[in-house]
Amino acid sequence: MALDLANYEQKAREAVKAFWGNREAARQKQIESGKADQGERAGVTAGKNMDGFLALVLDIIKANGLAHAEIHQNRAMLTLPGYFRPTKLWDLLVIYKGELIAAIELKSQVGPSFGNNFNNRTEEAIGTAHDLWTAFREEAFGKQPRPFVGWMMMVEDAPESRKPVRDSSPHFPVFDEFKGASYLKRYDLLCQRLVQEQLYTTAAVIAAERSAVDTGDFTELSSMTSLRTFVSALAGHIAAEAARLG
């Protein structure tokens, strides 16, 4: 049976429009209330910016055989046990017949500050995955096959995210591929290596300008970290688990 990618390109464009539209709506709401946060934080406190991508993921899951699974999006139902900490809160969990089928994180970053945020996102992504797989090894989820673990990032496409960045490493040289790499390129490398090191089943990064609120246009950085690779891997895993578990 062919995988159903749920018209993901069109839905992704709608998700990009919603991302920028929701940020602006949250900012305007805070201004009108007289309680505006400082800088870009005003656009993120509503917590709904990645909902369009969440809906896309849900459509992929339902279209490939697990519409009847427990698909959790409510904060109270999104924690999994960890190994280095008691629990970790995820953005989406899929559980079926008592097994963890998928755990997914949806992240975003906008300017003007990309440096500190990139480092924080990197450390968070690596730590989260290492914690989950160690807990999995110790049978925190019981005896079961490896779940799908996905990480998706949307980054503002802006001059600051595309310009070369210099690093200071006085004792030992940084890897060549990082030298002069923009933050978007660094996210691409991060996602590639998260998958190469088997920390995530798949990891994707897309970039979109603020003007995409009208068009939904977005850019992918490489085939390995593309949205198509992400949704294809997810659809394949869901279809296989649906066939295995019946």
Beta strands, then each sheet from edge to edge (+ up, - down):
strand 1: 70-72
strand 2: 79-81
strand 3: 87-89
strand 4: 92-96
strand 5: 99-109
strand 6: 148-156
strand 7: 202-208
strand 8: 219-220
sheet 1: 1+ 4- 5+ 6+ 7+ 8-
sheet 2: 2+ 3-
end
